[in-house]
């Protein structure tokens, strides 16, 4: 018997039992809808998180720390360490940084405190973070101007209605220096060269709360001893391409390991982004696996319905066998019904699944509003979009999975029908 004829007979049999067929197909629709909804939502959420992380981290910038976050900073880097890193082929720029905290700025009757002093080489530092650190007023100071500073967004705008300073203002910085075993307060006056727009948190440092001053001048006013003039706290490394980050990080560790042992940390943003992406991908697979249980339940329903159908159509099967129908023809005829149920239910389930995903997105996205913190700061406070994404592999996989489940669960009653003895089947009432 031809395939076209077999599927035509299967379709007619299903039309004669419309309610039963509809309920069976509904089970498949629910299972596929759940899989597609969770898969598309998971794909959208994963893509959104990955995009935001790529925007929040400079993937082509490594941060080299002489210690660890858990043990604290260990030794300090030297100019020689910075130069050795700069000589690596895939490194575009390596710039040293010295950081000091707990300073207060005064501008006439205004003051702001709790700030981080970041002493840098302005030219090299802006080569590394130039895309993020945009001036809202003023500009980059000349290299010969030692007593100049650049203010981060939150330094200059501690609240919405307060502006601390403007470019070319003279600002007094009060800080503490260590003389012997005693801390002594000290004041220095700086000229504001520029003010920065809001930048958020690249990596583990929020530059919005930073006061930038020249590195050499910082060592002078902080009275750094002559034997420690070469020391710096951090090194930021700008790469030629982000793809080189893990290889360069390994090379830096091998280069500096003799001096620092295992008290050395190289932060590799792209590796962190990949790890988070992997975790979200595993979570997506886990959720869709749970949703697949609904489809398996539907498969059990298909087996039950098909078994009942075989019992009801026993006499019909006997007649078909009596006129010459082979076992494989009977088997194929029943399996054709399960295929039609599986394909129809899967196709409808895909469409309803994407519709359900958009409804869930609207409901759930309100719960995912970024919160600001002093260190990590989201660029805005609106709801995070988790727009469901159409994924061809997931769609094709869901249709195939739904059809295969239907066929597998329909195989037993189909084989039972095919093996019926024609004489016994004709006697069946």
N, C-alpha and C positions, 0 to 999 in steps of 0.2 A: 504494500500500500504506500502511495506517495506521501511525502511529508506534508504537502499542502492539504491533502485529504484528511490526514491524521489531525492536523491542527484545526481544520474546519469542524471535524466531529467533536474535538475537545471543546471548541468554542460553543457549539450548539448545546453540548451537555451542561456547560457552565451557565448558559442562558436559561436553561430549564430549572436551574437551582440558584436563582439570582440572589436571594437573601443569604443563603449559606455561602455562596461565592463572595458576596460583598463583605460579609463578616470576616471570612478568612483573609481576604485581601486587605481589610482594615488593619488586621494584626501586623501584616507586613509593612503597611504604610506607617504605622506608629513606630515600629522598630527602625525603619530607614530614616524617618523624620528625626528621631532622637539622635541617630548617628550623624546625620548631615548637620543638624543644628549645633551640636557640640563641636563637631569637627570644624565647621566654618567659623564659629565664635572663637574657638581655640586658635585657629590660624590667624584670625583678625587680631586677637589679643597679643599673640606672639609677635606678629609683625609690628604692632603699635609699640610694644615694650622694646623690641629690638631697635626700632627707629628712634625712639626717645633716648635710649642709651647711647646710640651712635651720635645723636645730637649733643648729649650731655658729656660725653667723653671724647677727647681728641684721640682717635684711634691711631694716629701717627705720632703720638707723643708718649714717651716713657718717663716715669718718675723713679729716680734712683735714690733710695734712702739708706743711710748708713746705720741700719738697725732693723727693727720691726715694730709693727703697731702694738704688739703685745709686750715686748721687752723694752720699748722706748728706743730713743736714738742712741746709737753706740758711739763710735769714733766719728770724726769729721772728714769730709773729703778735702783734697788739696787741689791746687791749680794743675798739678801734674795729672791727677785722676781725670779732671775735666778735659785736659788736652788729649789724654790717651783715648777717651771715649770719642772725642771729636775726630780722631784719626781713623775710626772705623769707617769702612767704605760706604755703608748704607746710611750713615748719620749725616744729616744736613747741618744741624746746629746742636751744640751742647752748651747750656748756660747754667752757671752756678747761682744759688739762692741762699741768702742768710735770713732767717726769720727771728723776730722778737715779738713778744706779746705784751699786753697790759700797758698801753700808752694812752695818753689823753691829748686831744688837740684843742687848742683855744683859738678863736677868731673873734676878737672884740668881746662882746658879751655872750657869745655862744661857745659851747664846748660839746665834745662827744668823746666817749671813752669805750674801753673794752675792745680795742682795735688790734690788728695784727700788722706789725711793720714787716714788709717784704723788701729786703735790700737786693737789688738786681742790677745787671747790666741792661739798661733800657733797650738798646739797639738789638741785642741778641734775644732778649726776652720777648720783644714784640715780633721777632721772626718766628718764634715758637707759638705764641698765642695771639697773633695779630688778628685772626679771624674772629676771635671772641671778645677781645678787649677793644671796643670801639669808643672813640671820644665823643661825648655829647657837647663838650666845650673845651677849648684849648687844644693842645696837641702834645706830641712827644718832646720832652726837653732835650736841649743840646747836650752832647756828651761832656762839654766843658763846664756845664752848670752843675756844680755839686750840691748847692743848697736849694734844689727843686724837688717837688714831690707831685705824685699823681694820686688822686683819691678815687677809691672804688665807689660804686653807686650807693651802697648802704652807709658808707662813711659820710658821704655828702648829703644823703637823704635819709636820716635816721627815722623820719616819719613822713607821711604824704605831704604835710603842709610846711615842712621845715627844710630849708636849703642852707647847709652849713657854710659854704664858701663858693666863690667864683674864681675863674682862672685869673692869675696875676695877683690874687690876694696873698697877704703875708700871714702865715699860720704858725703858731707856736706849738711845738711838740714837747710834751713833758714825759719823761721816761726814767727808768732806773738803770744804773750801771753798778757793777760789782767792783768794789775797791777793797781788796783784802777779803775779809769775811763779812763786810758790811755793804748793804745796798744804799746807794746815794741817789737822790732825785736830781735830775738835770733837765735843763730847757734848751731847745735849739729852735731857731726861726727858719722856716722854709717858705719859698715862693711856690704857689700852686701853679704848675705848668698846664695841667689838664684834668678834666673830670670824665669819668667813664660811665657809659650806659650800663644797664643791668645785664649781667652775663650769666648768672647762675653758678653752678658748681661743676667745674671741669675736674673729673677725678675726685680726689679726696679734699680738695682745697676750694673754698668759695672766695674768689677774688673780689666779690662785692664788699667784703669787710676788710679789705687790705689797704694799707697806706704804702705806696711804692716810693722808695728813695734810692739814690745811687749806692751801689755796693761798697765802693772804696770809701765814700764819705760816711757810711754807716759804721764801718770798722773804726774810723777815726773818732766819731762822736761816742761810740760805745766803748772806746778805750780798749780795743782788742790788743793784747800783748804782742810784741814784735815777733815772737816765736810762733804765734798762731795767726798771723796775718793772712796766710794762704788758705786757712780753713773755711769751709762753707758747709751749710746744713743739708742742702738738697741739690740734685742736678736734674734739670729737665732736658730731655733728649728729643729733638725733632728728627723724624726719619724721612728718608726720601719717599718711601711708600709704606702704607700700613702693613702690607704683607710681610715686610721684613721684621716686624716687631718682635716676634718670638725668637727668631734667630739672633737678632741684635741683643736681646735681653740675655740670652745664653752666653753670648760673647762678652758682654759686660760683666756677668757673674764670674766667668773664667778669668777675666782680666783683673778684677779687683779682689777676687777671693783670697789670694795670698796675703793681702793687707787686712782684710776684714773677716776672714774665716766665714762662718755661716751667719754672722751678724750683718747681713746685707739683703735688702729687699728691692726688687725691680718690679714696679707695678706695670702690668701689660694689659691695657684696657681691652684690646681685641680678644685676648684669651678669656677675660671675664665675660664679655658679651657673648662669646661662643658657648661658654658654660651655661649661662642663663638661658640662651636659646635652646640648648640641649635639654635642660630641665623642663622648660615650657613645652617642648616637643614631646617629652616622655609623659608629662601631665595630660597633654592632649590625647595621646594614645590611650592612657589609662581611662580617661572619661568616656571616650568612644567605645572602649572595651566594655565598660559598664552598660552603655546604651545598647550594645549588641545583645545583652541578655534579653531585652524586650523582643528582639528578632528571633532568638532561640525559643522563647515562649510561644511566639507566633508559629514557629516551625512545628512545635508539639501540637498546636491546634490544627495545623494542616494535616499532620499524620492522623489525628483523630477523625477529622472530616473525611479524609480520603478512605479511611478504613470503613466508615459508615457507608460511604458512597459505593465501595466494592460490595458490601453486603446487600445494598438496595438494588444493585445492578447485576447480581449474580446470574439471573436468568438471561439477561441481555448478553452477558459475556459467554454463556453457554451457547446461545444462538449464533454469535459471531464465530465461535470455535467450530460449531457444527457445519457452518458454510465454508470453512477453510481458513479462518484467521489463525495465524501462528501466534505462539507465545510472545515473541518479541513485538508483534504488532499490538497485542493487548497491553504489554508493558509500556511501549512507546506512547500509546494513546493516553494512558493515565499520567505518565510523566509529562506529556505535553500540557495537560491541565495545570500541573504544578509549575511548569515553566511560564505559562501565561499569567498565572497568579503572581509568581515571583517578579516577572518583568513589569507587569502593570502596577503592582504594589510598589516596586522600587522606584519607577519613574514618577509616580504620584508622590511618593515619599520624599524624593529629592526636592521637588517643587515646594511641598509643604514644609520641608525641613528648612529651606532657606528663608521662607516666610516666617517661620517660628524663630529662627535665629535673629532676624531683624526686630521682632517683638521683644525677645529677651534682651537684645542689645540696648533697646530704649529703656527697659526697666532696670537693668543691672548697671549701666554706665553711670547712673547717678550715685552709685555707691563707691565708684572709683575716682574720687576727686583728690588730686595731689595735695599734700600738706607741706607747708613750708617749714624749714628749720634753719637754724643759724648756720649750719655747715652745708647741708644739701638743700637746694632751693629749686623748685620747679619753675619753669618759665612763666606759667600762668596757673590760675586756680580754677579754671573751668573744668567741666567733666572730661575725663579721658575717653576719647572715642574708641570703641572696639568694633568697628564696622566689620560685619561678617564678610569673609573673602571667599569667592568662588574658587574651588580647587578642583581642577579636572581629575587628578589622580584619586582624590577622595570620592568624587562623584562616580567615576567609573568603578572604583573599588566597592562602593556601597551597592551599586546595581548588580555587580557580579556576585557579591557576597549574599545579597538578598535572594537572587535566583538560585545560587548553589544551595543555600539553606533549604529553600523550598523543595528542590529536587532531592536532596538527601533525606529529608523527612517524608517525602512522598514515595521514596523508593520501596520501602517495606510493603505498604498496601498495594503498590503497582505490581510488585513481584508476586504477592499473594493472589492478585487477580489473574496474573499470567499463568499461574500454576494450577488454576482450578480445573478439575476434571469436567469435560463438557457434559457428560451424562449426568453426573451429580448436580451440575449447575442448572441443567434443564429441569431437573426434578424439584429444584429449590423453590419454595413458596415464600 
